[in-house]
Structure formats: C-alpha cells, structure tokens
Amino acid sequence: MILSVVCGAALIAALFFFCARNAQAADAPQAGTPIPGKQVPQILSQEKTVKQQLDYLLFLPKDYSETANKKWPVIMFLHGMGERGNSMADIDRVKVHGPAMLVDKDPDFKFIVVSPQCRGDSWWAWDIDLLNSLLDKVLKDVKNADPNRVYLTGLSMGGFASFAWSIRNPERFAAVAPICGGGNWLSGLALDGAKAEKLHSLPFWIFHGESDSAVPVEYSRTMESGLKALGVKEVKLTTYPGVDHNSWTQTYDNPELYDWFLKYHR
C-alpha cells in the first residue's frame, strides 16, 4: 500500500515537471519573421573553416644532427611590429633584428631558433593559438629539439606577446626574456592551480630602455611588480639609462642572456 502511494506521488510529480517544462518551452521566445515596429528574436547559425598561415624561419645549428644523441635548446623569437609581412616575399624582414639576424652571421649559434612572421593585419598577442601550433610542429618535426628547454623572447610587439603567451601557457617554456614590451599581468589570476604553479616557477628577465619614447619603461616595471604579485619566484628587470626604443641590440648581443637561458629546464 505504502509503495503504491509513493509510486503514485512520484508519477504525479514527474508529470507536473514535464508539463511545467513544456509550458516554459511554449512560453520561450521563438525566432521568427521580422515585423516592422516589433523586436523579434533571430538566429545566426554557421559553420566556418578559416585557413591560417604562419610563415617562419627555422635555424638549425651547423652541427645539428637528427641521429646524434643530443638534444638542442630552442629559442622562439617574436619580432616587432615593423617586421610584419604577408607572404614569403616578406620573410627577410624578420632578420632585421634579434636572434634571426644573429644566426645569419653565426652558423655555430648553439640554439635552434624559430622566428615566425606576424601577418600585416595582425598582432602577436592575437595569434597565441597559432603560435602554440607552430611550437607543436617544430617539436614534432625537429627530432632533436628539446621540449624541456624552450626559451621565449621578443621585442616591442614581440615583447608584449612574450608576456601574454608565457602567462597564458607557462607550461611551455623554461625561461622568458621580454624586451621593451608590456601587458596585462592580471590575466595570470585566471590560471588554474597547475598552470599557476608553472607560472610561479617560470623565470623572467625583462629588458627596457629608460628613455623609450615608443613603449614607456613603466610598462616593464608594471609587469615586473605584477608578476611578483602573482607569485613568480624569479623576475628581474634590466633597464638601460639613456636608451630609447632599441633596447634589443645590446640585449641580444650580450652572451649572458644565452647563458641565463641555459640555466633553466622546464
């Protein structure tokens, strides 16, 4: 008897819930034909596939070998806004500054160097998904690239992206050297526990000219203090008195930068 009462009550409750849901669905706004003088719900539904292309320069040290029992460290280099381009005809712009320029002169450079070119209508910080795909490709295709020694650096626009990419994906890098950049350190507050821990242990060495008229040095100072506030254990800032926007030449010409990179493994 009790079981029959319980089952009956459960059936009534289920029917009530079903009817209520149907009533709500019936009352919900429906998409329809536009009517003058009335606001009518509409729907846009589309399937879209966008082809993306990222041209890049890849440097392998002179004594690199796929068959050797040796892993090579990797530098990801992000250029500035003036070096953007739209085809392989523009790729040499990437070699105007930084590691991409240095390796053209030094075939014995002791790092694999990956130097992508940002499209002319884009900005590096918008292309982080594409940059992640590029890094995946390089680590897959270049057999002796060391995934535990990937170092990120960039200048100006590339300095901004070095902050943005490393804060979003700290698990990908062993050390980061942004030059005359800036960014939003608060984005690091959105990281989950595992990624936050990776960011805490990711070393940053930041560079900026004290007289930079394009990107004020305060941008790097803000990132330095912001990263420390996020709990990053090693953050240091080097500023150059009297130096304007080009703080990258003396930075990339300094062997201490590359020695500093090699101190760290992911």
C-alpha positions as CSV (number, residue, x, y, z in Angstrom):
1,M,0.0,0.0,0.0
2,I,2.7,2.5,1.0
3,L,4.7,1.5,-2.1
4,S,1.7,2.3,-4.3
5,V,1.2,5.7,-2.7
6,V,4.9,6.5,-3.1
7,C,4.9,5.4,-6.8
8,G,1.8,7.4,-7.5
9,A,3.2,10.5,-5.9
10,A,6.4,10.1,-7.9
11,L,4.4,9.7,-11.1
12,I,2.3,12.8,-10.4
13,A,5.5,14.8,-9.7
14,A,7.1,13.7,-12.9
15,L,4.0,14.6,-14.9
16,F,3.9,18.0,-13.2
17,F,7.6,18.6,-14.0
18,F,7.1,17.5,-17.7
19,C,4.1,19.8,-18.1
20,A,5.9,22.7,-16.5
21,R,8.9,22.3,-18.8
22,N,6.6,22.1,-21.8
23,A,4.8,25.2,-20.7
24,Q,8.1,27.1,-20.2
25,A,9.2,25.9,-23.7
26,A,6.0,27.1,-25.2
27,D,6.4,30.5,-23.5
28,A,10.0,30.9,-24.5
29,P,10.8,33.5,-27.3
30,Q,10.8,32.0,-30.7
31,A,12.8,33.1,-33.8
32,G,10.5,34.4,-36.4
33,T,10.0,36.8,-39.4
34,P,10.9,40.4,-38.7
35,I,7.8,42.6,-38.2
36,P,8.0,46.4,-38.6
37,G,7.6,48.1,-35.2
38,K,8.4,45.0,-33.2
39,Q,11.6,43.4,-31.9
40,V,11.7,39.7,-33.0
41,P,14.3,37.1,-31.9
42,Q,16.6,35.9,-34.7
43,I,19.3,33.2,-35.0
44,L,22.6,33.1,-36.8
45,S,24.0,29.6,-37.4
46,Q,27.0,29.0,-39.5
47,E,29.9,26.5,-40.0
48,K,33.1,28.3,-40.9
49,T,36.6,27.0,-41.5
50,V,39.3,29.6,-41.7
51,K,42.7,28.7,-43.1
52,Q,45.6,30.2,-41.2
53,Q,49.1,30.5,-42.4
54,L,52.2,31.4,-40.4
55,D,55.5,31.8,-42.3
56,Y,58.6,31.4,-40.2
57,L,62.4,31.0,-40.4
58,L,63.9,27.9,-38.8
59,F,67.6,27.8,-37.9
60,L,69.4,24.6,-37.0
61,P,73.0,24.8,-35.7
62,K,75.7,23.8,-38.1
63,D,76.5,20.6,-36.1
64,Y,72.9,19.7,-35.6
65,S,72.1,16.0,-36.5
66,E,68.8,14.1,-36.2
67,T,70.8,10.9,-35.5
68,A,73.1,12.3,-32.8
69,N,72.4,11.5,-29.2
70,K,72.0,15.2,-28.3
71,K,69.0,17.4,-27.6
72,W,69.2,21.1,-28.7
73,P,67.7,24.1,-26.8
74,V,65.1,26.1,-28.7
75,I,64.6,29.9,-28.9
76,M,61.2,31.2,-30.0
77,F,61.8,34.7,-31.3
78,L,58.9,37.2,-31.8
79,H,59.8,40.3,-33.9
80,G,58.4,43.8,-33.6
81,M,55.6,45.5,-35.5
82,G,57.8,46.9,-38.2
83,E,58.8,43.4,-39.4
84,R,55.3,42.1,-40.2
85,G,54.6,40.7,-43.6
86,N,52.0,38.8,-45.8
87,S,54.0,36.3,-47.8
88,M,57.3,34.5,-48.2
89,A,58.4,37.5,-50.2
90,D,58.4,39.5,-46.9
91,I,60.1,36.9,-44.7
92,D,63.6,38.5,-44.7
93,R,62.1,41.4,-42.7
94,V,62.2,39.0,-39.7
95,K,66.0,39.0,-40.0
96,V,66.4,42.7,-39.3
97,H,66.9,42.3,-35.5
98,G,67.4,39.8,-32.8
99,P,68.3,36.1,-32.9
100,A,67.0,35.8,-36.5
101,M,69.7,38.3,-37.5
102,L,72.4,36.8,-35.4
103,V,72.1,33.3,-36.7
104,D,72.6,34.5,-40.3
105,K,76.0,35.6,-39.2
106,D,76.8,32.8,-36.9
107,P,76.1,29.2,-38.1
108,D,77.6,27.9,-34.9
109,F,74.9,29.5,-32.8
110,K,74.1,26.9,-30.1
111,F,70.3,27.1,-30.2
112,I,67.6,26.0,-32.7
113,V,65.9,29.3,-33.5
114,V,62.3,29.6,-34.6
115,S,61.4,33.1,-35.9
116,P,57.7,33.4,-37.2
117,Q,56.4,36.4,-39.1
118,C,53.2,38.1,-37.9
119,R,50.7,38.9,-40.6
120,G,50.5,42.5,-41.7
121,D,46.9,42.9,-40.3
122,S,47.6,41.1,-37.1
123,W,49.2,41.5,-33.7
124,W,51.2,38.8,-32.0
125,A,49.1,38.7,-28.8
126,W,46.1,37.8,-31.0
127,D,47.9,34.8,-32.5
128,I,48.8,32.8,-29.5
129,D,46.8,29.7,-30.6
130,L,48.7,29.8,-33.9
131,L,52.0,30.2,-32.1
132,N,51.2,27.2,-30.0
133,S,50.5,25.2,-33.1
134,L,53.9,26.3,-34.6
135,L,55.7,25.3,-31.4
136,D,53.9,21.9,-31.5
137,K,55.0,21.4,-35.2
138,V,58.6,22.3,-34.5
139,L,58.9,20.0,-31.5
140,K,57.4,17.2,-33.6
141,D,59.3,17.7,-36.8
142,V,62.7,18.7,-35.5
143,K,63.7,15.4,-34.0
144,N,66.3,16.6,-31.5
145,A,64.6,19.8,-30.4
146,D,64.5,19.7,-26.6
147,P,60.9,20.3,-25.3
148,N,62.2,21.0,-21.8
149,R,64.5,23.8,-23.0
150,V,62.2,26.1,-25.0
151,Y,63.0,29.8,-24.3
152,L,60.7,32.7,-25.4
153,T,61.9,36.2,-26.3
154,G,60.6,39.0,-28.3
155,L,61.0,42.8,-28.8
156,S,58.4,45.6,-28.8
157,M,55.2,43.9,-30.2
158,G,57.0,40.6,-29.6
159,G,57.8,41.7,-26.0
160,F,54.1,42.2,-25.4
161,A,53.4,38.8,-26.8
162,S,56.2,37.2,-24.8
163,F,54.4,38.3,-21.7
164,A,51.0,37.3,-23.0
165,W,52.0,33.8,-24.3
166,S,54.1,32.9,-21.3
167,I,51.4,33.9,-18.8
168,R,48.7,32.0,-20.7
169,N,50.9,28.9,-21.3
170,P,53.7,28.9,-18.7
171,E,54.0,25.1,-19.0
172,R,55.6,25.5,-22.5
173,F,58.7,27.5,-21.6
174,A,61.8,27.2,-19.4
175,A,62.6,30.9,-19.3
176,V,61.3,34.1,-20.8
177,A,63.1,37.4,-21.9
178,P,60.6,40.1,-23.0
179,I,62.3,43.3,-24.4
180,C,60.6,46.8,-24.4
181,G,57.2,45.3,-24.0
182,G,54.3,45.3,-21.5
183,G,51.0,43.7,-21.0
184,N,48.3,42.6,-18.6
185,W,49.7,40.7,-15.7
186,L,46.2,40.4,-14.2
187,S,45.4,37.7,-16.8
188,G,47.5,35.4,-14.7
189,L,44.8,35.4,-12.0
190,A,42.7,33.3,-14.3
191,L,45.1,30.4,-14.3
192,D,44.1,27.1,-12.7
193,G,46.2,25.6,-9.9
194,A,48.5,23.6,-12.1
195,K,49.2,26.4,-14.6
196,A,49.6,28.9,-11.8
197,E,52.3,26.7,-10.2
198,K,54.1,26.6,-13.6
199,L,54.0,30.3,-13.8
200,H,55.3,30.7,-10.3
201,S,58.4,28.7,-11.2
202,L,59.0,30.3,-14.7
203,P,62.0,32.8,-14.7
204,F,61.6,36.2,-16.4
205,W,64.4,38.5,-17.3
206,I,62.9,41.8,-18.6
207,F,64.8,44.5,-20.6
208,H,63.8,48.1,-21.4
209,G,65.4,51.4,-22.3
210,E,64.8,54.1,-19.7
211,S,64.2,56.7,-22.3
212,D,61.9,54.6,-24.5
213,S,59.6,57.0,-26.4
214,A,57.5,54.3,-28.0
215,V,56.8,51.9,-25.1
216,P,57.4,53.6,-21.8
217,V,59.7,51.8,-19.4
218,E,56.9,51.9,-16.8
219,Y,55.2,49.2,-18.8
220,S,58.0,46.7,-18.0
221,R,58.2,48.0,-14.4
222,T,54.5,47.3,-14.0
223,M,54.9,43.7,-15.4
224,E,57.9,43.1,-13.1
225,S,55.8,44.1,-10.0
226,G,52.7,42.3,-11.3
227,L,54.5,39.0,-11.9
228,K,55.9,39.2,-8.4
229,A,52.4,39.8,-7.1
230,L,51.3,36.7,-8.9
231,G,53.9,34.7,-7.1
232,V,56.5,34.3,-9.8
233,K,59.7,33.5,-7.9
234,E,62.3,34.8,-10.3
235,V,61.7,38.1,-12.0
236,K,64.4,40.6,-12.8
237,L,64.4,43.9,-14.8
238,T,67.4,45.4,-16.5
239,T,67.0,49.0,-17.7
240,Y,69.4,50.9,-19.9
241,P,69.9,54.6,-18.9
242,G,69.5,57.0,-21.9
243,V,68.4,54.2,-24.3
244,D,65.3,54.8,-26.4
245,H,63.2,52.1,-28.0
246,N,66.1,49.9,-29.3
247,S,67.0,48.1,-26.1
248,W,67.2,44.8,-28.0
249,T,70.5,45.2,-29.8
250,Q,72.7,45.3,-26.7
251,T,70.4,42.6,-25.1
252,Y,70.8,40.1,-27.9
253,D,74.5,40.9,-28.3
254,N,75.1,40.0,-24.6
255,P,76.3,36.4,-24.2
256,E,75.0,36.5,-20.6
257,L,71.4,36.2,-21.9
258,Y,72.1,32.9,-23.5
259,D,74.0,31.6,-20.5
260,W,71.0,32.6,-18.4
261,F,68.6,30.7,-20.7
262,L,70.6,27.6,-20.4
263,K,70.5,27.5,-16.6
264,Y,66.8,26.5,-16.9
265,H,64.9,23.4,-17.8
266,R,61.1,23.1,-17.9
